[in-house]
Amino acid sequence: MKVNDLRDYRVPVVNGLLQRAFGSRFAGNFGDSEFVPLPEIHELGFIVNRRFLGYHKVIGKFDCQDGSSIRVLPKYASSAVLYAEMYEAKFGKKATVNIDSVANGDGLFFS
């Protein structure tokens, strides 16, 4: 399988795991932007709680493109641990969770 094929496969699978762990409004394929709404991309990026009219709240991000390492706000720590357990069961690779409390009022963080 080519790298692009693997990425195209992994994004919807990882988003499915995120939705099972965090809730149906969460997705992890949003890019960085100075503008709202954040753009939806075809790779793993920011983890967002999707909201009305695209004003999504960033609650974390992927540290690895394969989805095996995520960084989230403390409020979402238990959901992140559940995601990591499901990721490990699905892909057979250890997943790591990092908790980061650096955020502004909109939940945007991670430079």
Sequence and secondary structure as in RCSB ss.txt:
>XXXX:A:sequence
MKVNDLRDYRVPVVNGLLQRAFGSRFAGNFGDSEFVPLPEIHELGFIVNRRFLGYHKVIGKFDCQDGSSIRVLPK
YASSAVLYAEMYEAKFGKKATVNIDSVANGDGLFFS
>XXXX:A:secstr
  HHHHHHHHHHHHHHHHHHHH TTEEEEE   SSSS  B SS  EEEE  GGG  EEEEEESSTTS EEEE GG
GHHHHHHHHHHHHHHHSS  EEEE     TTS    
